[in-house]
Amino acid sequence: MGQKLLLKMGIMLFLIPLFHFGQAPTMGTASDFVLFSSVGAVTNTGITHLTGNVGTNSGSSTGFGNVDGVMHDGNGTSAQCAADLLLAYNELNSAIPDYFPASLLGNGQILTAGIYSIPSTASLNLNLILDAENDPSAVFIFQIEGAFSSAANSEVSLVNGAQACNVFWKIEGLVDLATGTSMKGTIVANNAGININTGAVLEGRALSTTGAISVDGILAYKPIGCGSIVLNGPTAPDLNSAICYAIFSSNGSVTNAGVTFVTGDVGTNVGLTTGFDELNVTGEIHPIPDTSTADAANDLLIAYNYLNVLPYDIELLYPAQFGNDLVLTPHTYLLNAATVLTNSVYLNAQDNPDAVFVIKINGALSTSTYAKVLLLNGAQAKNVYWKIEGAVEISDYSEFKGTIIGNNGAIDLLTGVQLDGRAMTTTGALSTAAVTVTMTEGCETLGGIDHTIHKKAVIFYPNPFNNVINLTLNDTSYLNNAELSIYDVSGREIYRVTLSNLTMQLDLSNLSSGTYFYKINSSNKTIQFGGMVAK
């Protein structure tokens, strides 16, 4: 009887899956930092993009441009971070290992959750795959009792639910990540520095108890998940009646030159609105002030006042260097001087479609030609607001997202600009020149006109294009029942085609470089219009 019972128990134990009880350390305030040294300088060269706080408790942080986070050098926050980092290091150091792999990691190696101990220096080559086996809480801890380095373009990959927020590297020596390395997890170097070289990407953190941290033209961002706070951003302002305007000045003329397409109302409460073709405006043109413009002016002022006193979370310290592929997350940002947007800025909602972005600029805003505001991971133009104290000039062929609320300054939308949002000013002239402005959703009907923003029937890409442009038809009801017409800036039709396939490639190599506009008509009705740029 006893032997049978022991046999049954043995079989049951054999059938129970093996669990690893590695536990993530408590990071405390260190979880807010993407780069931090308790004792040591933190320096950057090149164009580096960071999401998370940066700092040192003893030393200085230098060479950084705009950071999507707060700089903390030798203050109360850095002191607390140093204390929390030491506690996290001690937890990682005292964890009991499950496995003892060879010192060379990667080369297609697949590891499951657990605590891995390497009693020497270690290196990463090619690809190391961390497999959570469909357990999103799976924790991976690497205890390396020496220096750690990576080969160029090596990579740590996460599969089957593994998360960077659950990966930790405790390293007793210098960390050197080579050019092009893609690293995942929180690095805690003890009594040693960290070097991250050009083109490396870190989804995690680089933290040192004592040692300098040096980065050169990298992308690094704090991991999300594992109970981290979901960023919602601030509460959006209520535009009330102003929400139905795409182009509006409370006090100043509103003028247009060239073929401009607008979805939303156009008007001013003091002055005249001129130059807009009603055939190209899906909304109401208010040529002179009326009760609608008076209401909009009052509501715009309320929205401006709300944004003006809204506290900021993060100050971007280099307004003249705004853009250059900077990535922002849902926050209220301050740029405390005249600002120049060069190339692109990315707004990353981190998979939260309700996330709000507010960018407050205490000075004028201008852009380079072909500048872009790009939306990532669920970000929506309707949730983006720009409060600008001064003039606004969106330069030729730029793609802008969000509601612009200027105060005491003119707004100029130059040739080929595509604005997904609104252009509004409390006081100042507003001019457009052959642009496309599409009011974001929020206004349903006004004066019997349907302002609801629907999903585009046709998607064009790439735009700008070089010789050929592709299109995808999203609504099959228009198949063989719609025509695309392309116009130059003078309004002359230069191309027409029937939409006969769900996907089409158009040869437009005969078009000169510049801005063009299109209309898609079906059953004698315009269902979509917009702009395109030939390189």
C-alpha positions in Angstrom: 0.0 0.0 0.0 2.8 2.4 1.0 4.7 1.6 -2.2 1.7 2.3 -4.4 1.1 5.6 -2.6 4.7 6.7 -3.1 4.5 5.6 -6.8 1.3 7.7 -7.3 2.9 10.7 -5.6 6.0 10.3 -7.8 3.9 10.3 -10.9 2.0 13.4 -9.8 5.2 15.2 -9.1 6.5 14.3 -12.5 3.4 15.7 -14.2 3.5 19.0 -12.3 5.2 21.6 -14.6 8.5 23.1 -13.4 8.0 26.7 -12.3 10.7 29.3 -11.8 10.1 31.7 -9.0 12.3 34.6 -10.2 10.8 37.8 -8.9 11.3 41.2 -10.4 13.1 43.6 -8.1 11.4 46.6 -6.6 12.7 49.5 -8.7 11.1 52.4 -6.8 11.8 55.8 -8.3 14.6 54.2 -10.5 11.8 52.9 -12.7 11.2 56.5 -13.9 14.7 56.8 -15.3 16.1 55.6 -18.6 19.7 56.7 -17.9 21.0 57.1 -14.3 24.2 56.9 -12.3 24.4 57.1 -8.6 28.0 58.3 -8.9 29.3 59.3 -12.3 28.8 61.6 -15.2 26.1 60.9 -17.8 27.0 62.2 -21.2 25.7 62.2 -24.8 27.1 62.9 -28.2 25.1 62.8 -31.5 21.3 62.9 -31.8 19.9 60.7 -29.1 16.2 60.1 -28.4 15.2 59.2 -24.9 11.9 58.5 -23.1 12.3 58.7 -19.4 14.2 60.7 -16.8 18.0 61.2 -17.1 20.4 62.1 -14.3 23.1 61.4 -11.8 23.3 61.9 -8.0 27.0 62.8 -8.1 28.2 64.4 -11.3 26.5 66.1 -14.2 24.4 65.2 -17.3 25.7 66.9 -20.4 25.2 66.9 -24.2 21.6 66.0 -24.3 19.1 67.7 -26.5 15.3 67.5 -25.9 14.5 64.6 -23.7 11.0 63.1 -23.1 11.6 63.2 -19.4 13.1 65.3 -16.6 16.8 66.0 -16.0 17.8 65.3 -12.4 21.3 66.1 -11.2 22.2 66.1 -7.6 18.7 66.8 -6.2 16.2 65.1 -4.0 14.9 63.0 -6.8 18.3 61.7 -7.8 19.2 61.0 -4.1 16.0 58.8 -3.8 16.8 57.1 -7.1 20.3 56.2 -5.9 18.8 54.7 -2.7 16.2 52.7 -4.6 18.8 51.6 -7.2 21.0 50.1 -4.4 18.0 48.2 -3.0 17.2 46.8 -6.5 20.8 45.8 -7.1 20.9 44.0 -3.7 17.7 42.0 -4.7 19.2 41.1 -8.0 22.5 40.1 -6.5 21.0 37.9 -3.9 18.6 36.0 -6.2 19.3 32.2 -6.2 20.2 31.1 -9.8 18.4 28.4 -11.7 20.8 28.0 -14.6 24.5 28.5 -15.4 24.8 29.1 -19.2 28.0 29.6 -21.1 29.5 33.1 -21.2 28.6 33.6 -24.9 24.9 34.4 -25.2 23.0 34.5 -28.5 23.6 32.8 -31.8 19.9 31.9 -31.9 19.9 30.6 -28.3 16.4 30.4 -26.7 16.0 30.8 -23.0 12.9 30.5 -20.9 12.1 32.4 -17.6 14.5 32.0 -14.8 17.6 33.3 -13.1 20.8 32.8 -15.1 24.3 33.1 -13.5 27.5 33.6 -15.4 30.6 33.6 -13.1 32.7 35.6 -15.5 32.6 38.2 -18.2 29.9 37.6 -20.9 29.0 38.7 -24.4 26.1 38.8 -26.8 26.3 37.8 -30.4 23.6 37.7 -33.1 20.3 36.9 -31.5 19.3 35.9 -28.0 15.6 34.8 -27.7 13.8 35.1 -24.4 10.6 32.9 -24.5 7.9 33.6 -21.9 6.0 30.5 -22.9 2.8 32.6 -23.0 3.3 33.9 -19.5 3.4 37.7 -19.5 4.6 37.7 -15.9 7.7 35.6 -16.7 10.9 37.1 -15.3 14.4 36.8 -16.7 17.3 37.7 -14.5 21.0 37.6 -15.7 23.7 37.7 -13.1 27.0 38.4 -14.8 30.1 38.5 -12.5 32.2 40.6 -14.9 32.0 42.9 -17.9 29.4 42.5 -20.6 29.7 43.4 -24.3 27.7 42.9 -27.4 28.7 42.4 -31.0 27.6 44.9 -33.6 23.9 44.5 -34.6 23.3 41.8 -32.0 19.8 41.5 -30.6 17.7 40.4 -27.6 14.3 39.3 -28.9 11.2 38.7 -26.8 8.6 36.0 -27.8 5.4 34.5 -26.6 4.5 37.2 -24.1 7.9 38.1 -22.8 8.2 41.8 -21.8 11.2 44.1 -21.5 9.9 45.3 -18.1 10.5 41.8 -16.8 14.1 41.4 -18.0 17.0 42.4 -15.7 20.8 42.4 -16.3 22.9 42.6 -13.1 26.5 43.2 -14.3 29.7 43.4 -12.2 31.7 45.3 -14.7 31.8 47.6 -17.7 28.8 47.4 -20.1 29.6 48.1 -23.7 26.8 47.8 -26.3 28.1 48.0 -29.8 26.8 49.8 -32.8 23.3 48.7 -33.8 22.6 46.5 -30.8 19.0 46.0 -29.9 18.8 45.4 -26.2 15.9 44.6 -23.9 15.6 45.0 -20.2 16.9 47.0 -17.3 20.7 47.0 -17.0 22.2 47.5 -13.5 25.9 47.9 -13.6 27.7 47.8 -10.3 30.8 49.9 -9.7 31.3 50.2 -13.5 30.3 52.4 -16.4 28.0 51.8 -19.3 28.7 52.7 -23.0 26.0 52.5 -25.6 27.2 53.2 -29.1 25.7 54.7 -32.2 22.4 53.3 -33.5 21.8 51.0 -30.5 18.2 50.7 -29.3 17.4 50.0 -25.6 13.9 49.1 -24.5 14.7 49.3 -20.8 17.0 51.3 -18.6 20.8 51.8 -18.2 21.6 52.3 -14.5 24.9 52.3 -12.7 25.6 52.3 -8.9 29.0 53.9 -9.5 30.3 54.6 -13.0 30.0 57.0 -15.9 27.3 56.4 -18.6 28.0 57.4 -22.2 25.6 57.3 -25.1 26.1 58.3 -28.7 23.1 58.7 -31.1 20.9 56.0 -29.6 17.2 55.4 -29.0 16.3 54.4 -25.5 12.9 54.3 -23.8 11.5 53.0 -20.5 9.6 49.7 -20.9 5.8 49.8 -20.4 3.7 47.1 -18.8 4.2 45.1 -15.6 1.9 47.5 -13.7 3.5 50.7 -15.0 1.2 53.7 -15.0 -0.8 54.1 -18.2 -0.2 57.6 -19.5 -3.4 59.5 -20.3 -2.0 63.0 -20.6 -3.9 66.1 -19.4 -7.6 66.7 -19.8 -8.3 68.1 -23.2 -9.8 71.6 -23.5 -13.5 72.0 -24.4 -13.7 73.9 -27.7 -17.5 74.1 -27.5 -18.8 75.9 -30.6 -15.3 76.5 -31.9 -15.0 72.8 -32.5 -16.8 73.1 -35.8 -14.2 75.5 -37.3 -11.2 74.3 -39.2 -9.8 77.8 -39.8 -10.7 80.7 -37.5 -9.5 84.0 -36.2 -11.2 85.8 -33.3 -9.8 89.1 -34.6 -8.1 89.2 -38.0 -8.6 88.6 -41.6 -8.8 85.0 -43.0 -7.6 84.8 -46.5 -6.7 82.1 -49.0 -4.7 81.9 -52.3 -4.7 78.9 -54.6 -6.8 75.7 -54.5 -7.4 74.9 -50.8 -9.6 72.1 -49.5 -11.2 72.5 -46.1 -13.4 70.2 -44.0 -15.0 72.3 -41.3 -16.1 75.9 -41.1 -14.0 78.9 -42.0 -14.4 82.4 -40.6 -13.4 85.4 -38.4 -15.1 87.4 -35.8 -13.4 90.7 -36.8 -12.5 91.2 -40.4 -13.3 89.4 -43.6 -13.0 85.9 -44.9 -11.9 85.8 -48.6 -10.5 83.6 -51.3 -12.1 80.3 -50.3 -14.1 78.3 -53.0 -17.3 77.0 -51.5 -17.0 74.0 -53.8 -13.8 73.0 -51.9 -15.1 73.6 -48.4 -17.1 70.9 -46.7 -18.6 73.2 -44.1 -19.8 76.8 -43.9 -17.8 79.9 -45.0 -18.5 82.9 -42.8 -17.5 85.8 -45.0 -18.4 88.4 -42.3 -18.8 88.1 -38.6 -22.0 86.7 -37.3 -23.5 85.0 -34.2 -21.6 81.8 -34.9 -18.2 83.5 -35.1 -19.0 85.5 -31.9 -19.7 82.3 -30.1 -16.6 80.7 -31.5 -14.5 83.6 -30.4 -15.8 83.4 -26.8 -15.2 79.6 -26.7 -11.8 79.9 -28.2 -10.7 82.3 -25.5 -12.0 79.9 -22.8 -10.0 77.1 -24.4 -6.9 79.2 -24.6 -7.1 80.3 -21.0 -7.4 76.7 -19.9 -4.3 75.7 -21.8 -2.4 78.8 -20.7 -2.7 77.9 -17.0 -2.4 74.1 -17.5 0.8 73.0 -15.5 3.4 71.3 -17.6 5.0 67.9 -16.8 8.1 68.2 -19.0 10.1 71.1 -20.3 11.9 70.6 -23.6 15.0 72.6 -23.0 16.1 73.2 -26.6 13.1 74.8 -28.5 15.3 75.6 -31.5 16.1 71.9 -31.9 12.5 70.6 -31.7 11.8 67.7 -34.0 14.7 65.7 -35.5 12.7 62.5 -34.9 12.0 63.3 -31.2 9.4 60.9 -29.7 6.9 62.4 -27.2 4.4 60.5 -24.9 1.1 61.7 -23.4 2.1 64.8 -21.3 1.9 68.5 -21.2 5.1 69.9 -22.6 6.6 73.4 -22.3 9.0 75.0 -24.8 9.9 78.3 -23.3 11.1 80.2 -26.3 10.5 80.5 -30.1 10.4 77.0 -31.5 11.5 75.5 -34.8 10.2 72.1 -35.8 12.7 70.4 -38.1 12.0 67.1 -39.9 9.7 65.0 -37.7 8.3 64.7 -34.2 6.5 61.5 -33.2 3.6 61.4 -30.7 3.4 58.0 -29.2 0.1 57.2 -27.4 1.5 53.8 -26.1 -1.6 52.0 -27.3 -3.9 54.4 -25.5 -6.3 55.9 -28.1 -7.6 58.4 -25.6 -4.2 59.8 -24.7 -3.9 63.6 -24.9 -0.9 65.6 -25.8 -0.5 69.4 -25.1 2.5 71.3 -26.4 2.8 74.8 -24.9 5.2 77.2 -26.7 6.1 80.5 -25.2 7.1 82.1 -28.5 6.5 81.7 -32.2 6.4 78.4 -34.0 7.9 77.7 -37.4 8.7 74.6 -39.3 11.1 73.4 -41.9 9.8 72.4 -45.3 8.4 68.9 -45.4 8.2 68.9 -41.6 5.9 66.2 -40.1 4.0 65.5 -36.9 3.5 61.7 -36.9 1.2 59.7 -34.7 2.2 56.3 -33.2 0.5 53.5 -31.4 -3.0 54.8 -31.3 -2.4 58.5 -31.1 -5.1 60.6 -32.6 -5.0 64.1 -34.0 -8.2 65.0 -32.2 -6.3 64.6 -28.9 -3.3 66.9 -29.8 -3.3 70.6 -28.9 -0.7 73.3 -29.6 -0.9 76.5 -27.5 1.4 79.1 -29.1 2.3 82.6 -27.9 3.1 84.2 -31.1 3.1 83.8 -34.9 2.8 80.4 -36.5 4.3 79.5 -39.9 3.8 75.9 -41.1 6.2 75.7 -44.1 5.7 74.2 -47.5 4.5 70.6 -47.8 4.5 70.0 -44.1 2.1 67.5 -42.5 0.8 68.7 -39.2 -1.5 67.1 -36.6 -3.6 68.7 -33.9 -5.5 71.8 -33.0 -3.3 74.9 -33.2 -4.4 77.7 -30.8 -2.3 80.8 -31.3 -2.5 83.8 -29.1 -1.7 87.3 -30.4 -0.1 86.1 -33.6 -0.8 85.4 -37.2 -1.0 81.9 -38.6 0.4 81.1 -42.1 -0.2 77.7 -43.7 2.1 77.7 -46.7 1.9 75.8 -50.0 1.1 72.1 -49.8 0.5 72.0 -46.1 -1.7 69.2 -44.9 -3.3 69.9 -41.5 -5.3 67.2 -39.7 -6.8 69.4 -37.0 -7.6 73.1 -36.8 -5.8 76.5 -37.2 -7.2 79.1 -34.8 -5.9 82.3 -33.3 -7.2 84.7 -30.7 -5.8 87.8 -32.5 -4.0 87.8 -35.8 -4.5 87.3 -39.5 -4.8 83.8 -40.8 -3.7 82.9 -44.4 -3.6 79.7 -46.4 -2.0 79.0 -49.8 -3.1 75.8 -51.6 -3.4 73.6 -48.5 -5.6 70.9 -47.1 -7.2 71.3 -43.7 -9.3 68.5 -42.3 -11.1 69.3 -39.0 -10.8 66.4 -36.5 -13.9 64.7 -35.2 -16.0 66.3 -32.5 -18.4 68.5 -34.5 -21.4 66.5 -35.9 -23.8 69.0 -37.4 -23.9 72.8 -37.7 -26.5 74.7 -39.7 -27.7 71.5 -41.3 -24.2 70.6 -42.7 -22.8 67.2 -41.9 -19.3 67.7 -40.4 -18.8 64.1 -39.2 -15.3 62.9 -40.2 -15.6 59.5 -41.8 -12.9 56.9 -42.5 -11.2 57.7 -45.8 -12.5 55.8 -48.8 -9.1 55.7 -50.4 -5.6 55.7 -48.8 -2.6 57.0 -50.8 1.0 56.0 -50.2 3.7 57.0 -50.2 3.0 60.8 -50.0 5.2 62.6 -51.0 5.8 60.2 -53.9 8.4 59.7 -56.6 7.0 58.9 -60.0 4.4 56.4 -58.8 1.8 56.5 -56.0 -0.2 53.6 -54.6 -3.8 53.6 -53.5 -6.0 51.3 -51.5 -9.8 51.4 -51.8 -11.3 50.9 -48.3 -15.0 50.9 -49.4 -15.9 48.3 -52.0 -19.1 50.2 -52.8 -17.0 52.6 -54.8 -15.3 49.9 -56.9 -15.9 50.9 -60.6 -18.2 53.6 -59.3 -15.7 56.4 -58.5 -13.3 58.6 -60.4 -10.0 60.1 -59.2 -9.1 63.5 -60.6 -5.8 65.3 -59.9 -5.4 69.0 -60.2 -2.4 71.4 -60.2 -2.3 74.4 -57.9 -4.1 76.6 -60.5 -7.1 74.2 -60.4 -6.5 72.6 -63.8 -7.4 68.9 -64.1 -4.3 67.0 -65.2 -5.2 63.4 -64.6 -8.3 61.3 -64.3 -8.8 57.5 -63.7 -11.7 55.2 -62.7 -11.1 53.3 -59.5 -11.3 49.8 -61.0 -9.3 47.7 -58.5 -9.0 47.6 -54.7 -5.3 48.4 -55.0 -3.8 50.4 -57.8 -0.5 51.9 -58.7 -0.6 55.1 -60.7 2.3 56.2 -62.9 2.6 60.0 -62.4 6.1 60.3 -63.6 5.0 63.0 -66.0 4.2 65.4 -63.1 6.8 68.0 -62.1 7.9 68.3 -58.5 5.4 70.2 -56.5 2.0 70.1 -54.8 -1.2 68.7 -56.4 -4.7 68.2 -55.2 -7.2 65.4 -55.8 -10.9 64.8 -55.7 -12.7 61.4 -55.7 -16.2 61.7 -57.1 -19.0 59.1 -57.1 -22.5 59.6 -58.4 -21.9 63.3 -59.0 -20.8 63.8 -55.4 -17.3 64.4 -53.9 -16.5 61.7 -51.4 -12.9 62.6 -50.6 -10.4 65.3 -51.4 -6.9 66.1 -50.3 -3.3 66.9 -51.4 -0.3 65.0 -52.7 3.3 66.0 -53.2 5.5 64.9 -56.2 9.2 64.9 -55.3 
